[in-house]
């Protein structure tokens, strides 16, 4: 888990070092990034325990891939952007569907103007998601009112699947992923329909060719992936909501792409800091996977770095120890607890430490499971999280148990153990606190939100 980086195209080491420190101070923990000019690497970086090729949940950055899927399907004559959803799914339309539902077009859903008053995804988690979407209250005339809706994107994905006759990942395998050199990814589904708006797992390395394809107007490696006309449509303003947040979230929305403020290109983005920024007139792409408490801060820091990437002032030592696990006293101990009823369903806990590795064994309805945490280093474990998901994840349909991979370390101080678990396949970090000799004090909180089953929208340009 080494700190890895490269720089070029005039980017100075001091500017990159300042960018990393400023991001961290602003609540943006960088996992991996790629900054390219004219198709050439200007800076690439991965901070341990993360790597450039580790795939992770992209959250709403998934939406931009669904947009390209719709574009490819339109190029092939399978769909039209002005086609009515009712004509794509006539068998799913309620008999008493109001006129607004019957008139909603694919382009209305792509531009987040479906006509709904709230995101319909919460209503789509059980049963037929397409039927539930078409049954959801639609107080606005489609095409008139911006409402950010992951449910609408799910229907866009379903439209491609209906006309293509295969899953979205299968459809994109030959048309997008393979031509870009991307191994077929995992994409979560909802009752047989690809989620479309969330749930795609890709790495920073995977996102680089996708961003370069966008920058080149739909072409990659000399091969046409999607029409230039679609790229222009998808990244042009089709809707606007001045009350949607801060300046980069009120600059306009295309077809599953956000426009950047002040005409500085466009981006796909996902909750908690996942970004794919394209600035065509400057031939720039910028990929970042991160854990961010405020994405407007993240955007501001990135845009400032792009403007001052050759600044020679300041120290040029990269903060390689920024996420380095802090070593702690090499003390051996063992503790065990029986737990009262709790949200995680944990019945018993045992801590066993030899001074080098802490083993946390928990017992629940499924049996025993052990998580390892290193002293001054990360230890990687697969473990199961139960009913304690990051708030945004509740917009998806999860099984009762979610299998995770985490890199963890522990510290021991004043009779208490703190375990830091960095999720390797999502942006999140957990912190577990144990008071030795007492009932365990649980603090299962991500940097970006409490682990709770409450329904909440993604954190974007809001504090």
C-alpha positions as CSV (number, residue, x, y, z in Angstrom):
1,X,0.0,0.0,0.0
2,X,2.6,2.5,-1.1
3,X,2.1,6.2,-2.0
4,X,2.3,6.4,-5.8
5,X,2.3,9.4,-8.0
6,X,3.5,10.8,-11.4
7,X,3.7,14.4,-12.6
8,X,4.3,16.0,-16.0
9,X,3.0,18.6,-18.5
10,X,4.4,21.4,-16.4
11,X,2.8,20.5,-13.1
12,X,5.2,21.1,-10.2
13,X,5.6,18.9,-7.2
14,X,5.1,21.8,-4.9
15,X,1.7,22.6,-6.5
16,X,0.6,19.0,-6.2
17,X,1.8,18.9,-2.6
18,X,-0.2,22.1,-1.8
19,X,-3.2,20.6,-3.5
20,X,-3.2,17.4,-1.4
21,X,-2.7,19.4,1.8
22,X,-5.4,21.9,1.0
23,X,-7.9,19.1,0.0
24,X,-7.2,17.3,3.3
25,X,-7.7,20.5,5.3
26,X,-10.9,21.1,3.5
27,X,-12.4,17.7,4.4
28,X,-11.5,16.1,1.1
29,X,-9.6,12.8,1.6
30,X,-8.2,11.9,-1.8
31,X,-8.2,8.2,-2.7
32,X,-7.0,8.4,-6.3
33,X,-6.8,11.0,-9.1
34,X,-5.8,11.5,-12.7
35,X,-5.2,14.9,-14.3
36,X,-4.6,15.0,-18.0
37,X,-3.8,17.7,-20.6
38,X,-4.2,17.0,-24.3
39,X,-4.5,13.3,-23.5
40,X,-1.1,13.3,-21.6
41,X,-0.7,12.6,-17.9
42,X,-0.1,15.8,-15.9
43,X,-0.6,14.2,-12.5
44,X,-1.6,10.8,-11.2
45,X,-1.9,9.9,-7.6
46,X,-3.1,7.2,-5.2
47,X,-2.9,7.5,-1.5
48,X,-2.7,4.4,0.7
49,X,-4.5,2.3,1.5
50,X,-6.2,3.0,-1.8
51,X,-4.9,2.2,-5.3
52,X,-5.3,3.6,-8.8
53,X,-7.0,0.3,-10.0
54,X,-9.2,-0.4,-7.0
55,X,-12.8,-0.4,-8.0
56,X,-15.3,1.4,-5.8
57,X,-18.9,2.5,-5.7
58,X,-19.2,5.6,-8.0
59,X,-22.6,6.6,-6.6
60,X,-24.2,9.1,-9.0
61,X,-21.3,9.2,-11.4
62,X,-22.9,6.0,-12.6
63,X,-25.5,8.3,-14.3
64,X,-23.1,9.6,-16.9
65,X,-22.5,6.0,-18.1
66,X,-26.2,5.5,-18.4
67,X,-26.4,8.7,-20.5
68,X,-23.8,7.3,-22.9
69,X,-25.7,4.0,-23.0
70,X,-28.8,5.9,-24.1
71,X,-26.8,7.8,-26.7
72,X,-25.4,4.6,-28.2
73,X,-28.9,3.1,-28.3
74,X,-30.1,6.3,-30.0
75,X,-27.3,6.0,-32.5
76,X,-28.3,2.5,-33.3
77,X,-32.0,3.5,-33.7
78,X,-33.2,1.6,-30.7
79,X,-34.4,4.7,-28.9
80,X,-35.2,8.4,-29.5
81,X,-34.7,11.0,-26.9
82,X,-38.1,12.5,-27.6
83,X,-39.8,9.1,-27.2
84,X,-42.5,8.8,-24.6
85,X,-41.8,6.5,-21.7
86,X,-45.4,5.1,-22.1
87,X,-44.5,4.0,-25.6
88,X,-41.3,2.2,-24.4
89,X,-43.2,0.4,-21.5
90,X,-46.8,0.2,-22.7
91,X,-47.3,-3.0,-20.6
92,X,-46.2,-1.1,-17.4
93,X,-48.5,1.9,-17.8
94,X,-51.3,2.0,-15.2
95,X,-54.7,2.0,-16.9
96,X,-55.7,5.2,-15.0
97,X,-52.4,6.9,-15.7
98,X,-52.8,10.7,-15.8
99,X,-51.9,12.7,-18.9
100,X,-48.6,13.9,-17.4
101,X,-47.4,10.3,-17.0
102,X,-48.4,9.5,-20.6
103,X,-46.6,12.5,-22.0
104,X,-43.3,12.1,-20.1
105,X,-40.4,11.7,-22.6
106,X,-37.0,10.0,-22.3
107,X,-35.3,13.4,-22.6
108,X,-37.4,14.7,-19.6
109,X,-36.0,11.9,-17.5
110,X,-32.4,12.4,-18.8
111,X,-32.6,16.1,-17.9
112,X,-34.1,15.5,-14.4
113,X,-37.4,17.0,-15.4
114,X,-39.6,13.9,-15.1
115,X,-42.5,15.8,-13.5
116,X,-42.2,14.2,-10.1
117,X,-42.1,16.2,-6.9
118,X,-39.6,14.0,-5.1
119,X,-37.2,11.3,-6.3
120,X,-39.3,8.2,-7.0
121,X,-36.6,5.7,-6.1
122,X,-37.8,5.2,-2.6
123,X,-41.2,4.0,-4.0
124,X,-39.4,1.7,-6.5
125,X,-37.4,-0.4,-4.0
126,X,-40.1,-3.1,-3.8
127,X,-42.1,-4.6,-6.6
128,X,-41.7,-3.7,-10.3
129,X,-39.6,-0.5,-10.3
130,X,-40.9,0.6,-13.7
131,X,-44.6,0.3,-12.6
132,X,-43.8,2.0,-9.3
133,X,-42.1,4.9,-11.2
134,X,-45.1,5.4,-13.4
135,X,-47.5,5.2,-10.4
136,X,-45.6,7.8,-8.4
137,X,-47.3,11.2,-8.0
138,X,-46.3,13.6,-10.8
139,X,-47.4,17.1,-9.8
140,X,-45.4,18.9,-12.6
141,X,-45.7,18.9,-16.3
142,X,-42.8,16.8,-17.6
143,X,-40.0,18.9,-19.1
144,X,-40.7,22.0,-17.0
145,X,-39.3,21.4,-13.4
146,X,-35.8,20.2,-12.3
147,X,-35.9,17.5,-9.7
148,X,-32.8,15.4,-9.2
149,X,-34.1,11.8,-9.4
150,X,-32.1,8.6,-9.3
151,X,-35.3,6.8,-10.0
152,X,-35.6,8.6,-13.3
153,X,-32.1,7.4,-14.3
154,X,-33.1,3.9,-13.4
155,X,-35.9,4.1,-16.0
156,X,-33.5,5.4,-18.6
157,X,-31.3,2.3,-18.0
158,X,-34.5,0.1,-18.1
159,X,-35.4,1.7,-21.5
160,X,-32.0,0.6,-23.0
161,X,-32.5,-2.8,-21.5
162,X,-36.0,-3.1,-22.9
163,X,-35.0,-2.2,-26.4
164,X,-31.7,-4.0,-26.5
165,X,-33.0,-7.2,-24.8
166,X,-29.9,-7.5,-22.6
167,X,-28.7,-6.0,-19.3
168,X,-27.1,-2.6,-19.4
169,X,-23.6,-4.0,-18.5
170,X,-24.0,-6.6,-21.3
171,X,-25.1,-4.0,-23.7
172,X,-22.1,-1.7,-22.9
173,X,-19.6,-4.6,-22.8
174,X,-19.0,-4.6,-26.6
175,X,-19.9,-0.9,-27.2
176,X,-18.2,1.0,-24.4
177,X,-16.2,-1.0,-21.8
178,X,-14.2,-3.3,-24.1
179,X,-13.3,-0.5,-26.6
180,X,-12.1,1.6,-23.7
181,X,-10.1,-1.3,-22.3
182,X,-12.3,-1.6,-19.2
183,X,-13.0,-5.1,-17.9
184,X,-16.7,-5.7,-17.5
185,X,-17.7,-4.1,-14.2
186,X,-20.3,-4.9,-11.5
187,X,-23.4,-2.7,-11.6
188,X,-26.1,-3.2,-8.9
189,X,-29.7,-4.0,-10.0
190,X,-33.1,-3.4,-8.6
191,X,-35.5,-6.2,-9.0
192,X,-34.0,-7.2,-12.3
193,X,-33.4,-3.6,-13.6
194,X,-29.9,-2.0,-13.6
195,X,-30.0,0.9,-11.1
196,X,-28.5,3.2,-13.7
197,X,-28.2,6.2,-11.4
198,X,-26.0,4.5,-8.8
199,X,-24.3,1.2,-8.1
200,X,-21.6,1.1,-10.8
201,X,-18.1,0.0,-9.5
202,X,-15.1,1.3,-11.4
203,X,-11.6,2.5,-10.6
204,X,-9.8,5.7,-11.3
205,X,-7.9,3.8,-14.0
206,X,-11.2,2.8,-15.6
207,X,-12.5,6.4,-15.6
208,X,-9.5,7.8,-17.4
209,X,-10.4,6.4,-20.9
210,X,-14.1,7.3,-20.3
211,X,-13.1,10.9,-19.6
212,X,-10.8,11.0,-22.6
213,X,-13.6,9.6,-24.9
214,X,-15.8,12.4,-23.7
215,X,-13.1,15.0,-24.3
216,X,-12.6,13.7,-27.9
217,X,-16.3,14.0,-28.7
218,X,-17.2,10.3,-28.5
219,X,-14.0,8.8,-30.0
220,X,-11.4,6.7,-28.3
221,X,-8.3,5.0,-29.8
222,X,-9.5,6.0,-33.2
223,X,-12.8,4.2,-32.7
224,X,-16.2,6.0,-32.6
225,X,-18.0,5.0,-29.4
226,X,-21.0,7.4,-29.5
227,X,-21.9,10.1,-31.8
228,X,-20.4,13.6,-31.4
229,X,-24.0,14.9,-31.6
230,X,-25.0,13.0,-28.5
231,X,-21.9,14.2,-26.5
232,X,-22.9,17.8,-27.4
233,X,-26.5,17.2,-26.4
234,X,-25.7,15.3,-23.2
235,X,-23.3,18.0,-22.0
236,X,-25.4,21.0,-23.0
237,X,-27.8,22.7,-20.6
238,X,-31.3,21.3,-20.7
239,X,-32.5,22.3,-17.2
240,X,-31.7,24.7,-14.5
241,X,-32.5,25.1,-10.8
242,X,-31.1,28.1,-9.1
243,X,-32.1,26.7,-5.7
244,X,-30.2,23.5,-6.1
245,X,-27.2,24.4,-4.0
246,X,-23.9,26.2,-4.6
247,X,-22.5,27.6,-7.8
248,X,-21.4,24.4,-9.5
249,X,-24.7,22.9,-8.8
250,X,-26.8,25.8,-10.2
251,X,-24.9,26.2,-13.5
252,X,-27.2,23.8,-15.3
253,X,-27.8,20.1,-16.1
254,X,-27.6,18.2,-19.4
255,X,-28.4,14.6,-19.9
256,X,-27.0,13.0,-16.7
257,X,-24.1,15.5,-16.7
258,X,-23.6,18.6,-14.6
259,X,-22.3,21.8,-16.2
260,X,-19.5,23.5,-14.4
261,X,-19.7,27.1,-13.3
262,X,-18.4,29.9,-15.5
263,X,-18.5,27.8,-18.6
264,X,-15.6,25.6,-17.4
265,X,-16.8,22.4,-19.0
266,X,-18.9,19.7,-17.5
267,X,-18.7,16.7,-15.2
268,X,-20.2,13.5,-14.0
269,X,-20.2,13.3,-10.2
270,X,-21.2,11.0,-7.4
271,X,-21.9,11.6,-3.8
272,X,-19.1,12.0,-1.3
273,X,-16.6,13.2,-3.9
274,X,-16.5,11.1,-7.0
275,X,-15.7,13.3,-10.0
276,X,-15.1,13.0,-13.7
277,X,-14.4,16.6,-15.0
278,X,-14.0,17.5,-18.6
279,X,-13.0,21.0,-19.9
280,X,-13.0,20.5,-23.7
281,X,-11.8,23.9,-24.7
282,X,-8.6,23.4,-22.7
283,X,-8.3,19.7,-23.5
284,X,-8.3,18.8,-19.8
285,X,-9.8,15.9,-17.9
286,X,-9.7,15.5,-14.2
287,X,-10.7,12.3,-12.4
288,X,-10.9,12.0,-8.6
289,X,-12.2,9.4,-6.2
290,X,-12.4,10.7,-2.7
291,X,-14.3,11.0,0.6
292,X,-15.5,14.6,0.7
293,X,-17.6,16.3,3.3
294,X,-18.5,19.1,0.9
295,X,-18.2,18.6,-2.9
296,X,-18.3,22.4,-3.7
297,X,-15.2,22.7,-1.6
298,X,-13.7,19.8,-3.5
299,X,-14.6,21.5,-6.9
300,X,-13.2,24.8,-5.8
301,X,-9.9,23.2,-4.8
302,X,-9.6,21.3,-8.0
303,X,-10.3,24.3,-10.2
304,X,-7.8,26.4,-8.3
305,X,-5.2,23.7,-8.7
306,X,-5.8,23.5,-12.5
307,X,-5.2,27.3,-12.7
308,X,-2.1,27.2,-10.6
309,X,-0.6,23.8,-11.3
310,X,2.8,25.1,-12.3
311,X,3.3,27.4,-9.2
312,X,6.8,26.7,-7.9
313,X,6.3,28.3,-4.5
314,X,6.1,26.2,-1.3
315,X,7.6,23.0,-0.1
316,X,7.7,20.2,-2.7
317,X,7.7,17.3,-0.3
318,X,4.5,15.3,-0.9
319,X,2.6,14.4,2.3
320,X,3.2,10.7,1.9
321,X,2.2,10.0,5.5
322,X,-1.1,11.8,5.3
323,X,-3.2,8.7,5.9
324,X,-0.4,6.6,7.4
325,X,-1.6,4.5,10.3
326,X,-0.3,6.0,13.6
327,X,1.7,3.4,15.6
328,X,0.5,2.8,19.1
329,X,1.8,1.0,22.2
330,X,2.5,-2.7,21.6
331,X,0.3,-3.9,24.4
332,X,-1.3,-7.4,24.5
333,X,-4.8,-7.6,25.8
334,X,-8.1,-9.5,25.5
335,X,-11.6,-8.4,26.3
336,X,-15.0,-9.8,25.8
337,X,-18.6,-8.5,26.0
338,X,-22.1,-9.8,25.7
339,X,-24.2,-7.2,24.0
340,X,-27.7,-6.1,24.6
341,X,-30.0,-5.8,21.6
342,X,-28.6,-3.3,19.1
343,X,-29.1,-2.0,15.5
344,X,-26.2,-4.0,14.2
345,X,-27.6,-7.3,15.6
346,X,-24.3,-8.0,17.4
347,X,-24.7,-10.5,20.3
348,X,-21.1,-10.7,21.5
349,X,-17.8,-9.0,20.9
350,X,-14.2,-10.1,21.7
351,X,-11.0,-8.2,21.3
352,X,-7.7,-10.1,21.1
353,X,-4.5,-8.1,20.6
354,X,-0.9,-9.4,20.5
355,X,0.6,-5.9,20.2
356,X,0.9,-6.1,16.4
357,X,-2.6,-7.0,15.2
358,X,-6.0,-6.5,16.9
359,X,-8.6,-9.1,16.1
360,X,-12.2,-8.1,16.6
361,X,-14.5,-11.1,16.7
362,X,-18.2,-10.5,16.7
363,X,-21.1,-12.9,16.9
364,X,-24.4,-12.3,15.4
365,X,-27.3,-14.4,14.0
366,X,-25.0,-15.8,11.2
367,X,-22.2,-16.9,13.6
368,X,-18.7,-15.5,14.2
369,X,-16.7,-13.1,12.0
370,X,-13.2,-11.6,12.7
371,X,-11.9,-8.3,11.5
372,X,-8.2,-7.5,11.6
373,X,-6.6,-4.1,12.4
374,X,-2.8,-3.5,12.3
375,X,-0.6,-1.5,14.6
376,X,1.1,1.3,12.5
377,X,-0.1,-0.4,9.3
378,X,-3.2,-1.4,7.5
379,X,-4.7,-4.9,7.7
380,X,-7.3,-5.9,5.1
381,X,-10.4,-7.8,6.0
382,X,-13.7,-8.8,4.4
383,X,-16.5,-8.2,6.8
384,X,-20.3,-7.9,6.9
385,X,-22.0,-4.7,7.8
386,X,-25.5,-5.2,9.1
387,X,-28.3,-2.6,8.9
388,X,-25.8,0.2,9.3
389,X,-25.3,1.7,5.8
390,X,-24.1,5.1,4.8
391,X,-27.2,7.3,4.5
392,X,-27.0,7.7,0.7
393,X,-27.0,3.9,0.3
394,X,-30.6,3.7,1.5
395,X,-31.6,5.0,-1.9
396,X,-30.7,1.6,-3.1
397,X,-32.2,-1.8,-2.3
398,X,-29.8,-3.7,-0.1
399,X,-29.9,-7.2,1.3
400,X,-29.9,-7.5,5.1
401,X,-26.2,-8.0,5.0
402,X,-23.6,-6.1,3.0
403,X,-20.2,-7.6,2.4
404,X,-17.4,-5.1,2.6
405,X,-13.6,-4.9,2.2
406,X,-11.8,-2.6,4.6
407,X,-8.2,-1.7,5.5
408,X,-8.0,-1.1,9.2
409,X,-5.6,0.0,11.9
410,X,-6.0,0.6,15.6
411,X,-4.6,2.9,18.3
412,X,-4.6,2.4,22.1
413,X,-4.8,5.4,24.4
414,X,-6.1,6.1,27.9
415,X,-7.7,2.7,28.2
416,X,-9.6,3.0,25.0
417,X,-9.2,1.5,21.5
418,X,-10.0,3.3,18.3
419,X,-10.2,1.3,15.1
420,X,-10.2,3.2,11.8
421,X,-11.7,1.1,8.9
422,X,-11.3,2.6,5.4
423,X,-13.7,1.0,3.0
424,X,-11.8,0.0,-0.2
425,X,-14.9,-0.4,-2.4
426,X,-16.7,2.8,-1.3
427,X,-15.7,6.3,-0.3
428,X,-16.5,5.7,3.4
429,X,-14.5,5.5,6.6
430,X,-15.7,4.0,9.8
431,X,-14.4,4.7,13.3
432,X,-15.0,2.2,16.1
433,X,-14.4,3.1,19.7
434,X,-14.1,0.7,22.6
435,X,-13.6,1.6,26.3
436,X,-11.7,-1.4,27.7
437,X,-13.3,-2.9,30.8
438,X,-16.7,-1.3,30.1
439,X,-19.5,-1.9,27.7
440,X,-18.3,-1.1,24.2
441,X,-19.0,2.4,23.0
442,X,-19.9,2.2,19.3
443,X,-19.4,5.1,17.0
444,X,-20.1,3.7,13.6
445,X,-19.9,7.0,11.7
446,X,-18.6,7.8,8.2
447,X,-16.7,11.1,7.6
448,X,-19.6,12.1,5.4
449,X,-22.7,11.0,7.4
450,X,-24.0,8.9,10.2
451,X,-24.6,5.2,9.4
452,X,-28.4,5.3,9.6
453,X,-31.3,3.8,7.7
454,X,-32.8,7.3,7.1
455,X,-33.5,8.3,3.5
456,X,-31.4,11.3,2.4
457,X,-30.3,12.8,-0.8
458,X,-26.6,13.0,-1.9
459,X,-24.4,15.6,-0.3
460,X,-23.3,17.9,-3.1
461,X,-22.5,21.6,-2.9
462,X,-24.0,21.9,0.5
463,X,-22.3,22.0,3.9
